[in-house]
Amino acid sequence: MDEVSLGKVLQEARKRAGLTQQQLCQQADLSYSTLAKIERGAIKAPSVFTIQSIATTLGLSLDQLIGNSVESPSLSQASQKKQSKSGVRFVYFDINGCLVRFYHRAFTAIAEASGQQADMVESTFWHYNDVACRGEMPMDEFNSILGQKFLLPDFDWRTYYLEAVEPIEEMTSVLNWAKEHYHVGLLSNIMPGLITQLMNRDMLPNIRYDVIIDSSQENSIKPEQRIFDIAQQKAGMHPDEILFVDDSRTNIMAAEKCGWKVMWFDDYRPDESAARVRTALEF
């Protein structure tokens, strides 16, 4: 598919979703000029992560949006997927605490900038985190509220987050390996725009995810059953064909109640946890 054809496909999908260019840009955290150029076919070979972000915002997988016509040498081209000994065909990975670390460094940086105690900073953050991750509170409002509480008028959580975050290298290796053999997806409680920014900064593995479940796009967070129902429907698998890897025992229990296979990830022992994921996916 050339850039002109790609632009037409994206434009038609956006219109079917009932979104203006401005609305799509806001929800996908893209600049207006970038989207306009893509739809005009003026950008040659736009980033696959940008296209994937658009697909996620429109509630589509990458294949549903553009089919199999976009190829990238950096992405796995495996055509045949396997089934593990335990019956797994699809693996969902959590992001925070499983693929990347960030919490303590971000809170410490905010505490230093504001003169507040780190435990107070963290407590305040968690008070508003869920509504932001559901997409019920715009990031501007979230930043304004926390900025007032921390006495930081130009506060921007995403800046602190992205400066603090670091990949869990053991899981980067596992996810790249899993993609060669299985369908893989991301299932994360996360604030608007952060998945795209993590991908653009190479903080997440550069692969073609089959599904990305972004809580702020689905208006639901783990451990709510609704988000697991959405994730299962988009994966197109039976419950017992899905393995879910997460660092929260509460989320693990919720997924298990849905009939999924689950694995708790201990980010204090990432090497051991990564090895257990590989063992669970033996075929």
C-alpha positions in Angstrom: 0.0 0.0 0.0 1.5 3.4 -1.0 1.2 6.5 1.1 -1.7 7.9 -0.9 -3.8 4.7 -0.6 -2.9 4.5 3.1 -4.0 8.1 3.6 -7.4 7.3 2.0 -7.9 4.2 4.2 -7.1 6.1 7.4 -9.4 9.0 6.4 -12.3 6.6 5.6 -11.8 4.8 8.9 -11.8 8.0 10.8 -15.0 9.2 9.2 -16.7 5.9 9.9 -15.8 6.3 13.5 -17.5 9.8 13.4 -14.3 11.7 14.3 -12.9 14.9 13.0 -9.2 15.2 12.4 -9.0 17.4 15.5 -10.8 14.8 17.7 -8.7 11.9 16.4 -5.5 13.9 17.1 -6.6 14.7 20.6 -7.5 11.1 21.4 -4.4 9.6 19.8 -2.1 12.3 21.1 -0.9 13.2 17.5 -0.2 16.6 16.1 -2.8 17.9 13.6 -0.2 18.5 10.9 1.1 14.9 11.1 -2.4 13.4 10.7 -3.3 15.9 7.9 -0.1 15.0 6.0 -0.7 11.3 6.5 -4.3 11.5 5.2 -3.0 13.5 2.2 -0.4 10.9 1.4 2.3 13.5 2.0 4.4 11.4 4.5 6.3 8.6 2.9 6.4 5.5 5.2 4.8 7.0 8.3 5.9 5.4 11.6 4.1 2.1 12.2 3.7 3.2 15.8 1.7 6.2 14.6 -0.5 4.1 12.5 -1.0 1.6 15.3 -1.9 4.5 17.7 -4.6 5.6 15.2 -5.9 2.1 14.9 -6.1 1.7 18.7 -8.0 5.1 19.0 -10.5 3.9 16.4 -11.0 0.6 18.3 -9.4 -1.5 15.5 -6.4 -3.8 15.3 -3.7 -2.8 12.9 -4.7 -5.6 10.5 -8.4 -4.5 10.7 -7.4 -1.0 9.8 -5.0 -1.6 6.9 -4.9 -5.4 6.4 -1.6 -7.1 5.8 -0.3 -4.7 3.3 2.0 -2.6 5.5 5.3 -4.3 6.1 8.3 -3.2 8.2 11.6 -5.0 8.4 11.8 -4.3 12.1 8.6 -6.2 12.8 8.1 -9.9 13.0 6.8 -11.4 9.8 6.0 -14.8 11.2 2.9 -16.1 9.4 2.3 -19.2 11.5 1.6 -18.9 15.2 1.9 -21.7 17.7 -0.1 -23.1 20.6 1.7 -23.8 23.9 1.5 -27.1 25.7 -1.1 -25.5 28.0 -3.2 -24.3 25.1 -2.1 -20.6 25.0 -2.3 -18.9 21.6 -2.5 -15.2 22.7 -0.5 -13.4 25.4 -1.5 -10.1 26.9 1.3 -8.1 28.7 0.7 -5.4 31.2 3.0 -2.3 30.7 3.7 -0.6 34.1 5.5 -2.9 36.5 5.8 -5.6 33.8 7.5 -4.1 30.7 8.7 -0.8 32.3 9.5 0.6 35.7 8.8 4.2 36.7 7.0 4.8 40.0 9.5 5.6 42.6 11.8 7.7 40.5 8.9 9.8 39.2 7.5 10.5 42.6 10.9 11.3 44.0 11.5 13.8 41.2 8.2 15.5 41.9 8.9 15.6 45.6 12.3 17.2 45.0 10.7 19.8 42.7 7.8 20.6 45.0 9.4 20.3 48.4 6.7 17.8 49.3 7.1 14.4 51.0 7.4 11.6 48.5 4.7 9.5 50.2 2.3 12.5 50.0 3.1 12.9 46.3 2.4 9.2 45.7 -0.8 9.2 47.7 -2.1 12.3 45.8 -1.2 10.7 42.5 -3.1 7.5 43.2 -6.2 9.5 44.3 -6.7 10.7 40.8 -5.0 8.0 38.8 -8.0 5.8 38.1 -10.2 8.5 36.6 -7.4 9.6 34.3 -6.6 6.1 33.2 -10.3 5.6 32.4 -10.2 8.6 30.2 -12.8 10.3 32.4 -10.4 13.2 33.4 -8.5 15.0 30.6 -4.7 15.2 31.1 -5.0 19.0 31.2 -7.3 18.8 34.2 -5.2 16.0 35.9 -2.1 18.1 35.5 -3.9 21.3 36.8 -5.2 19.6 39.9 -1.9 18.0 40.8 0.0 21.1 39.9 -2.1 23.1 42.4 -1.6 20.5 45.1 2.2 20.3 44.5 2.5 24.1 44.0 4.0 23.4 40.5 2.1 25.7 38.0 3.6 24.0 34.9 3.2 20.5 36.2 3.0 17.8 33.5 2.8 14.2 34.7 3.8 12.8 31.3 7.1 14.6 31.5 8.0 13.2 34.9 6.8 9.7 33.8 8.8 9.6 30.6 11.9 10.9 32.2 11.7 8.2 34.9 10.6 5.2 33.0 13.0 2.5 32.0 12.4 -0.8 30.1 12.6 -4.1 32.0 15.1 -5.6 29.7 14.4 -9.2 30.7 10.8 -8.8 29.5 11.8 -7.0 26.3 13.6 -10.1 25.3 10.7 -12.3 26.3 8.1 -10.2 24.4 10.2 -10.2 21.3 10.6 -14.0 21.5 6.8 -14.5 22.2 5.9 -12.4 19.2 7.8 -14.9 16.9 5.5 -17.7 18.1 2.3 -16.3 19.5 -0.2 -13.5 19.0 0.6 -10.8 21.5 -1.0 -7.7 22.9 -0.8 -5.0 25.5 -3.4 -4.6 28.2 -2.7 -1.6 30.4 -4.2 0.9 32.9 -2.5 4.0 31.4 -3.1 7.6 30.8 -4.0 9.1 27.4 -1.1 9.2 24.9 1.5 7.4 27.0 1.6 4.2 25.0 2.3 6.1 21.8 5.0 8.1 23.5 6.6 5.0 25.1 6.7 3.4 21.6 8.2 6.5 20.0 10.9 6.6 22.6 11.7 2.9 22.1 10.7 2.1 25.7 8.4 -0.7 24.5 9.5 -3.5 22.1 9.4 -2.5 18.4 7.0 -5.2 17.3 3.6 -5.4 15.6 1.2 -5.9 18.4 -2.0 -7.8 17.5 -4.1 -5.8 19.9 -3.5 -2.9 22.2 -6.0 -2.3 25.0 -5.5 1.2 26.3 -7.7 1.8 29.4 -8.1 5.5 28.5 -9.5 4.6 25.1 -11.8 1.9 26.5 -13.1 3.9 29.4 -12.5 1.0 31.7 -9.6 -0.2 33.9 -8.4 -3.4 35.3 -9.7 -5.2 37.4 -13.1 -4.3 36.0 -14.6 -7.2 34.0 -15.6 -4.9 31.1 -12.0 -4.3 30.1 -11.2 -8.1 30.1 -14.4 -8.7 28.0 -13.2 -6.1 25.5 -9.7 -7.6 25.4 -11.0 -11.1 24.8 -13.3 -10.0 22.0 -10.5 -8.1 20.3 -8.1 -11.1 20.7 -10.7 -13.4 19.1 -9.7 -16.3 21.3 -11.4 -18.6 23.8 -10.7 -17.6 27.4 -8.4 -20.6 28.1 -6.3 -19.7 25.0 -5.2 -16.4 26.6 -2.3 -15.9 29.0 -2.2 -12.6 30.9 1.0 -11.4 32.5 0.6 -8.6 35.1 2.3 -7.4 38.3 -1.0 -6.9 40.2 -2.5 -9.9 42.0 -5.9 -8.1 42.0 -5.8 -7.9 38.2 -4.5 -11.5 37.9 -7.5 -12.7 40.0 -9.9 -10.8 37.8 -8.6 -12.3 34.6 -8.6 -15.7 36.1 -12.3 -15.4 36.9 -12.8 -14.7 33.2 -11.3 -18.1 32.4 -7.9 -16.8 31.3 -4.6 -18.3 32.2 -2.6 -15.9 34.3 0.9 -15.3 35.6 2.0 -12.8 38.3 5.1 -10.8 37.4 7.5 -9.9 40.2 9.4 -6.8 39.1 11.8 -7.2 42.0 12.9 -10.5 40.4 12.4 -9.8 36.7 14.8 -12.5 35.6 12.9 -15.2 37.5 9.5 -13.9 36.3 10.7 -13.7 32.6 11.9 -17.3 32.8 8.5 -18.4 34.1 6.8 -16.7 31.2 9.0 -18.6 28.7 8.3 -21.8 30.6 4.6 -21.2 30.4 4.8 -20.7 26.7 6.7 -23.9 25.9 5.3 -25.6 22.8 
